[in-house]
Amino acid sequence: MTFEEGNKELDEIIEKLESGKIGLEEGTKLFERGSELAETLYKEFNSSKGKITVIRDNLEKLLSSEE
């Protein structure tokens, strides 16, 4: 699953939970799935953020050494 697909599924879960049109059992299952997705997406986001930071720092070092 891509980050975008996971984010879309999480949005759909949130909409269902906020609608108030689901039962307790389904709501609990959706909440569990949403929590899992949120954790996975958060980890993936932080990993990408870390990679971008390293690339940016390396680029800044390269550019400053050329001056």
Biopython code that builds the backbone (N, CA, C, O; Angstrom):
import numpy as np
from Bio.PDB.StructureBuilder import StructureBuilder

atoms = [
    (1, "MET", "N", (0.838, -1.177, 0.000)),
    (1, "MET", "CA", (0.000, 0.000, 0.000)),
    (1, "MET", "C", (0.880, 1.237, 0.000)),
    (1, "MET", "O", (1.837, 1.331, 0.769)),
    (2, "THR", "N", (0.556, 2.168, -0.853)),
    (2, "THR", "CA", (1.311, 3.416, -0.891)),
    (2, "THR", "C", (0.838, 4.335, 0.233)),
    (2, "THR", "O", (-0.210, 4.113, 0.839)),
    (3, "PHE", "N", (1.631, 5.370, 0.496)),
    (3, "PHE", "CA", (1.265, 6.353, 1.509)),
    (3, "PHE", "C", (-0.074, 6.989, 1.150)),
    (3, "PHE", "O", (-0.928, 7.190, 2.013)),
    (4, "GLU", "N", (-0.245, 7.300, -0.124)),
    (4, "GLU", "CA", (-1.465, 7.953, -0.575)),
    (4, "GLU", "C", (-2.687, 7.051, -0.403)),
    (4, "GLU", "O", (-3.753, 7.516, 0.000)),
    (5, "GLU", "N", (-2.532, 5.760, -0.709)),
    (5, "GLU", "CA", (-3.633, 4.811, -0.537)),
    (5, "GLU", "C", (-4.008, 4.672, 0.938)),
    (5, "GLU", "O", (-5.187, 4.642, 1.291)),
    (6, "GLY", "N", (-2.995, 4.588, 1.787)),
    (6, "GLY", "CA", (-3.242, 4.491, 3.220)),
    (6, "GLY", "C", (-3.928, 5.727, 3.754)),
    (6, "GLY", "O", (-4.829, 5.640, 4.588)),
    (7, "ASN", "N", (-3.499, 6.872, 3.273)),
    (7, "ASN", "CA", (-4.097, 8.130, 3.709)),
    (7, "ASN", "C", (-5.560, 8.220, 3.265)),
    (7, "ASN", "O", (-6.414, 8.698, 4.011)),
    (8, "LYS", "N", (-5.837, 7.758, 2.048)),
    (8, "LYS", "CA", (-7.210, 7.754, 1.546)),
    (8, "LYS", "C", (-8.084, 6.830, 2.389)),
    (8, "LYS", "O", (-9.203, 7.192, 2.751)),
    (9, "GLU", "N", (-7.574, 5.637, 2.702)),
    (9, "GLU", "CA", (-8.341, 4.698, 3.526)),
    (9, "GLU", "C", (-8.598, 5.287, 4.912)),
    (9, "GLU", "O", (-9.694, 5.146, 5.455)),
    (10, "LEU", "N", (-7.602, 5.938, 5.478)),
    (10, "LEU", "CA", (-7.772, 6.562, 6.785)),
    (10, "LEU", "C", (-8.834, 7.653, 6.732)),
    (10, "LEU", "O", (-9.656, 7.762, 7.642)),
    (11, "ASP", "N", (-8.825, 8.455, 5.680)),
    (11, "ASP", "CA", (-9.850, 9.492, 5.506)),
    (11, "ASP", "C", (-11.250, 8.878, 5.445)),
    (11, "ASP", "O", (-12.195, 9.404, 6.033)),
    (12, "GLU", "N", (-11.370, 7.758, 4.725)),
    (12, "GLU", "CA", (-12.672, 7.094, 4.604)),
    (12, "GLU", "C", (-13.137, 6.557, 5.960)),
    (12, "GLU", "O", (-14.319, 6.637, 6.293)),
    (13, "ILE", "N", (-12.208, 6.016, 6.731)),
    (13, "ILE", "CA", (-12.537, 5.514, 8.060)),
    (13, "ILE", "C", (-13.016, 6.654, 8.956)),
    (13, "ILE", "O", (-14.006, 6.517, 9.675)),
    (14, "ILE", "N", (-12.315, 7.759, 8.904)),
    (14, "ILE", "CA", (-12.695, 8.924, 9.718)),
    (14, "ILE", "C", (-14.100, 9.401, 9.355)),
    (14, "ILE", "O", (-14.903, 9.711, 10.234)),
    (15, "GLU", "N", (-14.387, 9.456, 8.061)),
    (15, "GLU", "CA", (-15.722, 9.881, 7.620)),
    (15, "GLU", "C", (-16.808, 8.954, 8.168)),
    (15, "GLU", "O", (-17.850, 9.411, 8.637)),
    (16, "LYS", "N", (-16.547, 7.639, 8.102)),
    (16, "LYS", "CA", (-17.532, 6.681, 8.612)),
    (16, "LYS", "C", (-17.723, 6.847, 10.117)),
    (16, "LYS", "O", (-18.849, 6.830, 10.613)),
    (17, "LEU", "N", (-16.622, 7.006, 10.835)),
    (17, "LEU", "CA", (-16.727, 7.166, 12.288)),
    (17, "LEU", "C", (-17.454, 8.451, 12.655)),
    (17, "LEU", "O", (-18.247, 8.469, 13.596)),
    (18, "GLU", "N", (-17.194, 9.512, 11.930)),
    (18, "GLU", "CA", (-17.825, 10.793, 12.223)),
    (18, "GLU", "C", (-19.296, 10.832, 11.820)),
    (18, "GLU", "O", (-20.058, 11.657, 12.324)),
    (19, "SER", "N", (-19.697, 9.945, 10.916)),
    (19, "SER", "CA", (-21.082, 9.949, 10.450)),
    (19, "SER", "C", (-22.055, 9.542, 11.549)),
    (19, "SER", "O", (-23.211, 9.965, 11.552)),
    (20, "GLY", "N", (-21.583, 8.723, 12.479)),
    (20, "GLY", "CA", (-22.456, 8.254, 13.547)),
    (20, "GLY", "C", (-23.474, 7.233, 13.087)),
    (20, "GLY", "O", (-24.410, 6.919, 13.822)),
    (21, "LYS", "N", (-23.309, 6.711, 11.882)),
    (21, "LYS", "CA", (-24.282, 5.772, 11.312)),
    (21, "LYS", "C", (-23.801, 4.323, 11.365)),
    (21, "LYS", "O", (-24.292, 3.478, 10.616)),
    (22, "ILE", "N", (-22.859, 4.037, 12.233)),
    (22, "ILE", "CA", (-22.338, 2.674, 12.340)),
    (22, "ILE", "C", (-22.511, 2.179, 13.774)),
    (22, "ILE", "O", (-22.611, 2.966, 14.716)),
    (23, "GLY", "N", (-22.542, 0.880, 13.909)),
    (23, "GLY", "CA", (-22.705, 0.282, 15.220)),
    (23, "GLY", "C", (-21.399, 0.247, 16.002)),
    (23, "GLY", "O", (-20.327, 0.562, 15.485)),
    (24, "LEU", "N", (-21.525, -0.139, 17.240)),
    (24, "LEU", "CA", (-20.372, -0.172, 18.136)),
    (24, "LEU", "C", (-19.295, -1.143, 17.649)),
    (24, "LEU", "O", (-18.110, -0.808, 17.648)),
    (25, "GLU", "N", (-19.703, -2.338, 17.238)),
    (25, "GLU", "CA", (-18.735, -3.340, 16.789)),
    (25, "GLU", "C", (-17.977, -2.869, 15.551)),
    (25, "GLU", "O", (-16.751, -2.954, 15.497)),
    (26, "GLU", "N", (-18.711, -2.375, 14.563)),
    (26, "GLU", "CA", (-18.059, -1.875, 13.346)),
    (26, "GLU", "C", (-17.190, -0.659, 13.665)),
    (26, "GLU", "O", (-16.087, -0.520, 13.137)),
    (27, "GLY", "N", (-17.688, 0.206, 14.521)),
    (27, "GLY", "CA", (-16.922, 1.384, 14.913)),
    (27, "GLY", "C", (-15.616, 1.024, 15.593)),
    (27, "GLY", "O", (-14.585, 1.653, 15.358)),
    (28, "THR", "N", (-15.670, 0.003, 16.440)),
    (28, "THR", "CA", (-14.466, -0.453, 17.130)),
    (28, "THR", "C", (-13.456, -1.007, 16.139)),
    (28, "THR", "O", (-12.265, -0.708, 16.233)),
    (29, "LYS", "N", (-13.924, -1.817, 15.184)),
    (29, "LYS", "CA", (-13.033, -2.373, 14.161)),
    (29, "LYS", "C", (-12.422, -1.267, 13.299)),
    (29, "LYS", "O", (-11.233, -1.296, 12.981)),
    (30, "LEU", "N", (-13.250, -0.300, 12.932)),
    (30, "LEU", "CA", (-12.745, 0.811, 12.127)),
    (30, "LEU", "C", (-11.730, 1.635, 12.913)),
    (30, "LEU", "O", (-10.712, 2.062, 12.368)),
    (31, "PHE", "N", (-12.005, 1.851, 14.174)),
    (31, "PHE", "CA", (-11.075, 2.607, 15.012)),
    (31, "PHE", "C", (-9.728, 1.892, 15.122)),
    (31, "PHE", "O", (-8.675, 2.525, 15.045)),
    (32, "GLU", "N", (-9.769, 0.575, 15.301)),
    (32, "GLU", "CA", (-8.529, -0.209, 15.368)),
    (32, "GLU", "C", (-7.753, -0.106, 14.057)),
    (32, "GLU", "O", (-6.543, 0.120, 14.063)),
    (33, "ARG", "N", (-8.452, -0.271, 12.937)),
    (33, "ARG", "CA", (-7.794, -0.187, 11.625)),
    (33, "ARG", "C", (-7.235, 1.216, 11.409)),
    (33, "ARG", "O", (-6.120, 1.371, 10.911)),
    (34, "GLY", "N", (-7.996, 2.226, 11.778)),
    (34, "GLY", "CA", (-7.536, 3.601, 11.639)),
    (34, "GLY", "C", (-6.295, 3.872, 12.469)),
    (34, "GLY", "O", (-5.385, 4.572, 12.025)),
    (35, "SER", "N", (-6.258, 3.322, 13.668)),
    (35, "SER", "CA", (-5.083, 3.491, 14.536)),
    (35, "SER", "C", (-3.851, 2.836, 13.928)),
    (35, "SER", "O", (-2.754, 3.395, 13.965)),
    (36, "GLU", "N", (-4.042, 1.648, 13.368)),
    (36, "GLU", "CA", (-2.930, 0.952, 12.707)),
    (36, "GLU", "C", (-2.421, 1.765, 11.518)),
    (36, "GLU", "O", (-1.216, 1.944, 11.339)),
    (37, "LEU", "N", (-3.356, 2.249, 10.716)),
    (37, "LEU", "CA", (-2.980, 3.051, 9.546)),
    (37, "LEU", "C", (-2.251, 4.321, 9.965)),
    (37, "LEU", "O", (-1.228, 4.678, 9.382)),
    (38, "ALA", "N", (-2.783, 5.002, 10.977)),
    (38, "ALA", "CA", (-2.166, 6.246, 11.434)),
    (38, "ALA", "C", (-0.730, 5.996, 11.888)),
    (38, "ALA", "O", (0.161, 6.791, 11.586)),
    (39, "GLU", "N", (-0.501, 4.907, 12.606)),
    (39, "GLU", "CA", (0.851, 4.584, 13.065)),
    (39, "GLU", "C", (1.778, 4.299, 11.889)),
    (39, "GLU", "O", (2.907, 4.788, 11.843)),
    (40, "THR", "N", (1.297, 3.510, 10.946)),
    (40, "THR", "CA", (2.094, 3.171, 9.765)),
    (40, "THR", "C", (2.421, 4.412, 8.944)),
    (40, "THR", "O", (3.562, 4.605, 8.524)),
    (41, "LEU", "N", (1.419, 5.248, 8.718)),
    (41, "LEU", "CA", (1.624, 6.465, 7.934)),
    (41, "LEU", "C", (2.573, 7.430, 8.641)),
    (41, "LEU", "O", (3.399, 8.076, 7.996)),
    (42, "TYR", "N", (2.455, 7.525, 9.950)),
    (42, "TYR", "CA", (3.340, 8.404, 10.723)),
    (42, "TYR", "C", (4.792, 7.937, 10.601)),
    (42, "TYR", "O", (5.696, 8.749, 10.401)),
    (43, "LYS", "N", (5.010, 6.629, 10.723)),
    (43, "LYS", "CA", (6.365, 6.096, 10.605)),
    (43, "LYS", "C", (6.928, 6.331, 9.203)),
    (43, "LYS", "O", (8.087, 6.714, 9.045)),
    (44, "GLU", "N", (6.101, 6.101, 8.200)),
    (44, "GLU", "CA", (6.550, 6.302, 6.814)),
    (44, "GLU", "C", (6.864, 7.770, 6.553)),
    (44, "GLU", "O", (7.859, 8.091, 5.903)),
    (45, "PHE", "N", (6.017, 8.657, 7.060)),
    (45, "PHE", "CA", (6.243, 10.085, 6.897)),
    (45, "PHE", "C", (7.553, 10.506, 7.553)),
    (45, "PHE", "O", (8.350, 11.223, 6.947)),
    (46, "ASN", "N", (7.778, 10.066, 8.783)),
    (46, "ASN", "CA", (9.010, 10.429, 9.490)),
    (46, "ASN", "C", (10.248, 9.873, 8.802)),
    (46, "ASN", "O", (11.297, 10.517, 8.782)),
    (47, "SER", "N", (10.123, 8.679, 8.242)),
    (47, "SER", "CA", (11.247, 8.095, 7.509)),
    (47, "SER", "C", (11.582, 8.943, 6.281)),
    (47, "SER", "O", (12.747, 9.239, 6.018)),
    (48, "SER", "N", (10.555, 9.324, 5.541)),
    (48, "SER", "CA", (10.770, 10.162, 4.356)),
    (48, "SER", "C", (11.312, 11.525, 4.748)),
    (48, "SER", "O", (12.194, 12.069, 4.083)),
    (49, "LYS", "N", (10.782, 12.069, 5.827)),
    (49, "LYS", "CA", (11.248, 13.367, 6.314)),
    (49, "LYS", "C", (12.729, 13.301, 6.660)),
    (49, "LYS", "O", (13.482, 14.227, 6.357)),
    (50, "GLY", "N", (13.150, 12.207, 7.297)),
    (50, "GLY", "CA", (14.557, 12.037, 7.649)),
    (50, "GLY", "C", (15.445, 11.950, 6.417)),
    (50, "GLY", "O", (16.530, 12.530, 6.383)),
    (51, "LYS", "N", (14.983, 11.226, 5.406)),
    (51, "LYS", "CA", (15.752, 11.100, 4.169)),
    (51, "LYS", "C", (15.894, 12.451, 3.478)),
    (51, "LYS", "O", (16.964, 12.796, 2.977)),
    (52, "ILE", "N", (14.811, 13.203, 3.458)),
    (52, "ILE", "CA", (14.841, 14.529, 2.822)),
    (52, "ILE", "C", (15.796, 15.449, 3.571)),
    (52, "ILE", "O", (16.528, 16.222, 2.954)),
    (53, "THR", "N", (15.789, 15.369, 4.891)),
    (53, "THR", "CA", (16.687, 16.199, 5.698)),
    (53, "THR", "C", (18.146, 15.873, 5.393)),
    (53, "THR", "O", (18.966, 16.782, 5.261)),
    (54, "VAL", "N", (18.476, 14.598, 5.279)),
    (54, "VAL", "CA", (19.849, 14.192, 4.968)),
    (54, "VAL", "C", (20.253, 14.697, 3.587)),
    (54, "VAL", "O", (21.350, 15.229, 3.411)),
    (55, "ILE", "N", (19.375, 14.533, 2.618)),
    (55, "ILE", "CA", (19.667, 15.004, 1.255)),
    (55, "ILE", "C", (19.871, 16.519, 1.249)),
    (55, "ILE", "O", (20.816, 17.021, 0.640)),
    (56, "ARG", "N", (18.989, 17.237, 1.923)),
    (56, "ARG", "CA", (19.092, 18.699, 1.979)),
    (56, "ARG", "C", (20.399, 19.125, 2.650)),
    (56, "ARG", "O", (21.086, 20.024, 2.164)),
    (57, "ASP", "N", (20.740, 18.479, 3.766)),
    (57, "ASP", "CA", (21.984, 18.816, 4.470)),
    (57, "ASP", "C", (23.200, 18.553, 3.594)),
    (57, "ASP", "O", (24.128, 19.362, 3.561)),
    (58, "ASN", "N", (23.203, 17.433, 2.888)),
    (58, "ASN", "CA", (24.317, 17.112, 1.989)),
    (58, "ASN", "C", (24.419, 18.126, 0.856)),
    (58, "ASN", "O", (25.514, 18.526, 0.461)),
    (59, "LEU", "N", (23.274, 18.532, 0.342)),
    (59, "LEU", "CA", (23.261, 19.532, -0.731)),
    (59, "LEU", "C", (23.775, 20.878, -0.220)),
    (59, "LEU", "O", (24.535, 21.554, -0.913)),
    (60, "GLU", "N", (23.369, 21.263, 0.977)),
    (60, "GLU", "CA", (23.841, 22.518, 1.552)),
    (60, "GLU", "C", (25.361, 22.486, 1.766)),
    (60, "GLU", "O", (26.036, 23.486, 1.520)),
    (61, "LYS", "N", (25.896, 21.365, 2.214)),
    (61, "LYS", "CA", (27.333, 21.236, 2.410)),
    (61, "LYS", "C", (28.075, 21.340, 1.084)),
    (61, "LYS", "O", (29.118, 21.986, 0.982)),
    (62, "LEU", "N", (27.508, 20.685, 0.070)),
    (62, "LEU", "CA", (28.114, 20.726, -1.259)),
    (62, "LEU", "C", (28.128, 22.140, -1.802)),
    (62, "LEU", "O", (29.139, 22.597, -2.335)),
    (63, "LEU", "N", (27.017, 22.830, -1.669)),
    (63, "LEU", "CA", (26.934, 24.190, -2.184)),
    (63, "LEU", "C", (27.830, 25.162, -1.408)),
    (63, "LEU", "O", (28.415, 26.069, -2.000)),
    (64, "SER", "N", (27.938, 24.981, -0.110)),
    (64, "SER", "CA", (28.767, 25.888, 0.689)),
    (64, "SER", "C", (30.253, 25.632, 0.448)),
    (64, "SER", "O", (31.066, 26.540, 0.614)),
    (65, "SER", "N", (30.616, 24.420, 0.062)),
    (65, "SER", "CA", (32.031, 24.133, -0.212)),
    (65, "SER", "C", (32.456, 24.689, -1.562)),
    (65, "SER", "O", (33.649, 24.858, -1.814)),
    (66, "GLU", "N", (31.500, 24.974, -2.429)),
    (66, "GLU", "CA", (31.824, 25.537, -3.741)),
    (66, "GLU", "C", (32.059, 27.040, -3.688)),
    (66, "GLU", "O", (32.596, 27.617, -4.634)),
    (67, "GLU", "N", (31.665, 27.678, -2.594)),
    (67, "GLU", "CA", (31.780, 29.134, -2.509)),
    (67, "GLU", "C", (33.168, 29.572, -2.246)),
    (67, "GLU", "O", (33.430, 30.770, -2.147)),
]
sb = StructureBuilder()
sb.init_structure("model")
sb.init_model(0)
sb.init_chain("A")
sb.init_seg("    ")
for serial, (resi, resn, name, xyz) in enumerate(atoms, 1):
    if name == "N":
        sb.init_residue(resn, " ", resi, " ")
    sb.init_atom(name, np.array(xyz, "f"), 0.0, 1.0, " ", f" {name:<3s}", serial, name[0])
structure = sb.get_structure()
